[in-house]
Each structure stands twice: as structure tokens, then as C-alpha cells.
């Protein structure tokens, strides 16, 4: 069993930056693909970014490409999401997710989820 705990959310002004962290416990994440999803009020959960267990391949949704960067430190069992040039439409609860199969942008592909961390971007 993998337990994921996100942190780093909060209130930030538009144009600002924030770094989210996701720490895993229970098992090493070395062979797990990891991803970040987000869910805004009244909307479905959507894919944001994903990374292979080696860190060699990353995927991003179009709306964040060039502004967000996903990375991981397997020695620390931690995945990060660096968010720059934040916009009000980035406001959402951000979730970390893990799975042992091929990297994916699909929500159902992920077996383990964190509790989420709120990011609010003010205009």
C-alpha cells in the first residue's frame, strides 16, 4: 500500500509561483509513474502532469505546458510540481497520484491518491 501526502498549497497572486510536494510512504516510489491532477469547484478532476519512474519522460496538459514542471527525487520518495506564472484559472485542489504501469494521463489508471492540497490564485 502506498500513502501519498501533498503539501505546499495556499493563496498566491496571479503571476506568482508555488511548489507542491508529494511524499510517499509505505513503499518506495522507484517503479511508480507519478502524476498531478487538479479539480476546480463544480468541475471534473483533470490531468495536469505526469512523470515516469526514471524521470526521463514527462507529460503536461496544454494549459500548463511551459509554466509547470513536474520532477521527482526517488531517494526522498517525493514528487514535485513547480508552478510558475500562475493564473486564476489554476485555482483548484491539486492531487498527487501513483501507479505501477505505463505513464498515463488517464485518471482511472492511477491506483493511489493523496488527499489533495488547495491552491488559490487571486487576480
Secondary structure as UniProt FT lines:
FT   STRAND          3..7
FT   STRAND          10..13
FT   TURN            14..15
FT   STRAND          18..25
FT   TURN            30..31
FT   STRAND          33..39
FT   TURN            41..42
FT   STRAND          46..51
FT   TURN            53..54
FT   STRAND          58..60
FT   TURN            62..64
FT   TURN            66..67
FT   STRAND          68..73
FT   HELIX           74..76
FT   STRAND          78..83
FT   HELIX           88..90
FT   STRAND          92..99
FT   HELIX           107..109
FT   STRAND          112..113
FT   STRAND          117..122
//
